[in-house]
């Protein structure tokens, strides 16, 4: 049987379950509750940073030609927009929304034309 690692969602569920079973005015030890709150805050900041990084990544693809995997096929097109769905950025190519994890490749940005003299 493959071994499963705990992710942020699993940690958050465990932490919330533990905190709901604990009296905040009388924790097992004073430092336990403070440590749990610090862990929760750190986790939320990490999730927020990951979301911001994904949005920056999606925005950097605007106007770029990308190759995407969709239902076993490769789709190529220009990223025309970025939309947020349930807190996750999605890129729009040919009117269809795709997740960033579907991106297989990004063509180099076109060289800018020299300014007229």
Rosetta constraint file for C-alpha pairs under 8 A:
AtomPair CA 6 CA 10 HARMONIC 5.65 0.50
AtomPair CA 6 CA 11 HARMONIC 6.73 0.50
AtomPair CA 7 CA 11 HARMONIC 6.28 0.50
AtomPair CA 8 CA 12 HARMONIC 6.01 0.50
AtomPair CA 8 CA 43 HARMONIC 7.43 0.50
AtomPair CA 9 CA 13 HARMONIC 6.19 0.50
AtomPair CA 10 CA 14 HARMONIC 6.24 0.50
AtomPair CA 11 CA 15 HARMONIC 6.04 0.50
AtomPair CA 12 CA 16 HARMONIC 6.04 0.50
AtomPair CA 12 CA 40 HARMONIC 7.41 0.50
AtomPair CA 12 CA 43 HARMONIC 7.84 0.50
AtomPair CA 13 CA 17 HARMONIC 6.04 0.50
AtomPair CA 14 CA 18 HARMONIC 6.10 0.50
AtomPair CA 15 CA 19 HARMONIC 6.08 0.50
AtomPair CA 15 CA 36 HARMONIC 7.34 0.50
AtomPair CA 15 CA 40 HARMONIC 7.56 0.50
AtomPair CA 16 CA 20 HARMONIC 6.07 0.50
AtomPair CA 17 CA 21 HARMONIC 6.45 0.50
AtomPair CA 18 CA 22 HARMONIC 6.46 0.50
AtomPair CA 19 CA 23 HARMONIC 7.84 0.50
AtomPair CA 19 CA 24 HARMONIC 7.81 0.50
AtomPair CA 19 CA 36 HARMONIC 7.85 0.50
AtomPair CA 22 CA 26 HARMONIC 7.76 0.50
AtomPair CA 22 CA 27 HARMONIC 6.16 0.50
AtomPair CA 22 CA 28 HARMONIC 7.99 0.50
AtomPair CA 23 CA 27 HARMONIC 5.64 0.50
AtomPair CA 24 CA 33 HARMONIC 6.99 0.50
AtomPair CA 26 CA 30 HARMONIC 7.73 0.50
AtomPair CA 27 CA 32 HARMONIC 6.86 0.50
AtomPair CA 27 CA 33 HARMONIC 6.20 0.50
AtomPair CA 28 CA 32 HARMONIC 6.77 0.50
AtomPair CA 29 CA 33 HARMONIC 7.24 0.50
AtomPair CA 30 CA 34 HARMONIC 6.95 0.50
AtomPair CA 31 CA 35 HARMONIC 5.92 0.50
AtomPair CA 32 CA 36 HARMONIC 6.11 0.50
AtomPair CA 33 CA 37 HARMONIC 6.23 0.50
AtomPair CA 34 CA 38 HARMONIC 6.19 0.50
AtomPair CA 35 CA 39 HARMONIC 6.15 0.50
AtomPair CA 36 CA 40 HARMONIC 6.15 0.50
AtomPair CA 37 CA 41 HARMONIC 6.12 0.50
AtomPair CA 38 CA 42 HARMONIC 6.05 0.50
AtomPair CA 39 CA 43 HARMONIC 6.07 0.50
AtomPair CA 40 CA 44 HARMONIC 6.24 0.50
AtomPair CA 41 CA 45 HARMONIC 6.20 0.50
AtomPair CA 42 CA 46 HARMONIC 6.16 0.50
AtomPair CA 43 CA 47 HARMONIC 6.25 0.50
AtomPair CA 44 CA 48 HARMONIC 6.13 0.50
AtomPair CA 45 CA 49 HARMONIC 6.12 0.50
AtomPair CA 46 CA 50 HARMONIC 6.21 0.50
AtomPair CA 47 CA 51 HARMONIC 6.23 0.50
AtomPair CA 48 CA 52 HARMONIC 6.23 0.50
AtomPair CA 49 CA 53 HARMONIC 6.10 0.50
AtomPair CA 50 CA 54 HARMONIC 6.19 0.50
AtomPair CA 51 CA 55 HARMONIC 6.27 0.50
AtomPair CA 51 CA 87 HARMONIC 7.35 0.50
AtomPair CA 51 CA 88 HARMONIC 6.88 0.50
AtomPair CA 52 CA 56 HARMONIC 6.24 0.50
AtomPair CA 53 CA 57 HARMONIC 6.13 0.50
AtomPair CA 54 CA 58 HARMONIC 6.12 0.50
AtomPair CA 54 CA 88 HARMONIC 7.68 0.50
AtomPair CA 54 CA 89 HARMONIC 6.65 0.50
AtomPair CA 54 CA 100 HARMONIC 7.95 0.50
AtomPair CA 55 CA 59 HARMONIC 6.10 0.50
AtomPair CA 55 CA 88 HARMONIC 7.76 0.50
AtomPair CA 55 CA 89 HARMONIC 5.62 0.50
AtomPair CA 56 CA 60 HARMONIC 6.14 0.50
AtomPair CA 57 CA 61 HARMONIC 6.78 0.50
AtomPair CA 58 CA 62 HARMONIC 7.18 0.50
AtomPair CA 58 CA 82 HARMONIC 6.51 0.50
AtomPair CA 58 CA 89 HARMONIC 6.60 0.50
AtomPair CA 58 CA 90 HARMONIC 7.06 0.50
AtomPair CA 58 CA 91 HARMONIC 6.36 0.50
AtomPair CA 58 CA 100 HARMONIC 7.01 0.50
AtomPair CA 59 CA 82 HARMONIC 6.51 0.50
AtomPair CA 61 CA 65 HARMONIC 7.87 0.50
AtomPair CA 61 CA 66 HARMONIC 7.98 0.50
AtomPair CA 61 CA 79 HARMONIC 6.28 0.50
AtomPair CA 62 CA 78 HARMONIC 7.69 0.50
AtomPair CA 62 CA 79 HARMONIC 5.05 0.50
AtomPair CA 62 CA 80 HARMONIC 5.91 0.50
AtomPair CA 62 CA 81 HARMONIC 6.31 0.50
AtomPair CA 62 CA 82 HARMONIC 7.45 0.50
AtomPair CA 63 CA 78 HARMONIC 5.80 0.50
AtomPair CA 63 CA 79 HARMONIC 5.24 0.50
AtomPair CA 63 CA 80 HARMONIC 5.97 0.50
AtomPair CA 64 CA 78 HARMONIC 5.40 0.50
AtomPair CA 64 CA 79 HARMONIC 5.72 0.50
AtomPair CA 64 CA 106 HARMONIC 7.09 0.50
AtomPair CA 64 CA 107 HARMONIC 6.86 0.50
AtomPair CA 64 CA 108 HARMONIC 7.73 0.50
AtomPair CA 64 CA 109 HARMONIC 6.35 0.50
AtomPair CA 65 CA 76 HARMONIC 6.93 0.50
AtomPair CA 65 CA 77 HARMONIC 5.25 0.50
AtomPair CA 65 CA 78 HARMONIC 4.23 0.50
AtomPair CA 65 CA 79 HARMONIC 6.35 0.50
AtomPair CA 65 CA 106 HARMONIC 6.03 0.50
AtomPair CA 65 CA 107 HARMONIC 5.49 0.50
AtomPair CA 66 CA 76 HARMONIC 5.62 0.50
AtomPair CA 66 CA 77 HARMONIC 5.69 0.50
AtomPair CA 66 CA 78 HARMONIC 6.24 0.50
AtomPair CA 66 CA 79 HARMONIC 7.08 0.50
AtomPair CA 66 CA 103 HARMONIC 6.78 0.50
AtomPair CA 66 CA 104 HARMONIC 7.44 0.50
AtomPair CA 66 CA 105 HARMONIC 5.64 0.50
AtomPair CA 66 CA 106 HARMONIC 4.46 0.50
AtomPair CA 66 CA 107 HARMONIC 6.10 0.50
AtomPair CA 67 CA 74 HARMONIC 6.42 0.50
AtomPair CA 67 CA 75 HARMONIC 5.53 0.50
AtomPair CA 67 CA 76 HARMONIC 4.33 0.50
AtomPair CA 67 CA 77 HARMONIC 6.75 0.50
AtomPair CA 67 CA 103 HARMONIC 5.94 0.50
AtomPair CA 67 CA 104 HARMONIC 5.35 0.50
AtomPair CA 67 CA 105 HARMONIC 5.06 0.50
AtomPair CA 67 CA 106 HARMONIC 6.41 0.50
AtomPair CA 68 CA 74 HARMONIC 5.46 0.50
AtomPair CA 68 CA 75 HARMONIC 5.00 0.50
AtomPair CA 68 CA 76 HARMONIC 6.22 0.50
AtomPair CA 68 CA 102 HARMONIC 5.29 0.50
AtomPair CA 68 CA 103 HARMONIC 4.45 0.50
AtomPair CA 68 CA 104 HARMONIC 5.16 0.50
AtomPair CA 68 CA 105 HARMONIC 7.10 0.50
AtomPair CA 69 CA 73 HARMONIC 5.66 0.50
AtomPair CA 69 CA 74 HARMONIC 4.78 0.50
AtomPair CA 69 CA 75 HARMONIC 6.28 0.50
AtomPair CA 69 CA 102 HARMONIC 5.23 0.50
AtomPair CA 69 CA 103 HARMONIC 6.56 0.50
AtomPair CA 69 CA 104 HARMONIC 6.53 0.50
AtomPair CA 70 CA 74 HARMONIC 6.20 0.50
AtomPair CA 70 CA 75 HARMONIC 6.73 0.50
AtomPair CA 70 CA 102 HARMONIC 7.09 0.50
AtomPair CA 77 CA 93 HARMONIC 5.71 0.50
AtomPair CA 77 CA 94 HARMONIC 6.50 0.50
AtomPair CA 78 CA 93 HARMONIC 5.70 0.50
AtomPair CA 78 CA 94 HARMONIC 7.24 0.50
AtomPair CA 79 CA 91 HARMONIC 6.31 0.50
AtomPair CA 79 CA 92 HARMONIC 5.56 0.50
AtomPair CA 79 CA 93 HARMONIC 4.82 0.50
AtomPair CA 79 CA 94 HARMONIC 7.75 0.50
AtomPair CA 80 CA 91 HARMONIC 7.57 0.50
AtomPair CA 80 CA 92 HARMONIC 5.65 0.50
AtomPair CA 80 CA 93 HARMONIC 5.98 0.50
AtomPair CA 80 CA 94 HARMONIC 7.63 0.50
AtomPair CA 81 CA 91 HARMONIC 5.90 0.50
AtomPair CA 81 CA 92 HARMONIC 5.06 0.50
AtomPair CA 81 CA 93 HARMONIC 7.58 0.50
AtomPair CA 82 CA 89 HARMONIC 6.50 0.50
AtomPair CA 82 CA 90 HARMONIC 5.62 0.50
AtomPair CA 82 CA 91 HARMONIC 4.57 0.50
AtomPair CA 82 CA 92 HARMONIC 6.01 0.50
AtomPair CA 83 CA 89 HARMONIC 5.60 0.50
AtomPair CA 83 CA 90 HARMONIC 5.21 0.50
AtomPair CA 83 CA 91 HARMONIC 6.36 0.50
AtomPair CA 83 CA 92 HARMONIC 7.44 0.50
AtomPair CA 84 CA 88 HARMONIC 5.34 0.50
AtomPair CA 84 CA 89 HARMONIC 4.36 0.50
AtomPair CA 84 CA 90 HARMONIC 5.99 0.50
AtomPair CA 85 CA 89 HARMONIC 6.25 0.50
AtomPair CA 85 CA 90 HARMONIC 6.94 0.50
AtomPair CA 89 CA 99 HARMONIC 7.16 0.50
AtomPair CA 89 CA 100 HARMONIC 7.60 0.50
AtomPair CA 90 CA 97 HARMONIC 6.00 0.50
AtomPair CA 90 CA 98 HARMONIC 5.41 0.50
AtomPair CA 90 CA 99 HARMONIC 4.86 0.50
AtomPair CA 90 CA 100 HARMONIC 6.40 0.50
AtomPair CA 91 CA 97 HARMONIC 5.60 0.50
AtomPair CA 91 CA 98 HARMONIC 5.35 0.50
AtomPair CA 91 CA 99 HARMONIC 6.45 0.50
AtomPair CA 91 CA 100 HARMONIC 7.00 0.50
AtomPair CA 92 CA 96 HARMONIC 5.36 0.50
AtomPair CA 92 CA 97 HARMONIC 4.49 0.50
AtomPair CA 92 CA 98 HARMONIC 6.27 0.50
AtomPair CA 93 CA 97 HARMONIC 6.51 0.50
AtomPair CA 93 CA 98 HARMONIC 7.47 0.50
AtomPair CA 98 CA 102 HARMONIC 6.63 0.50
AtomPair CA 99 CA 103 HARMONIC 7.56 0.50
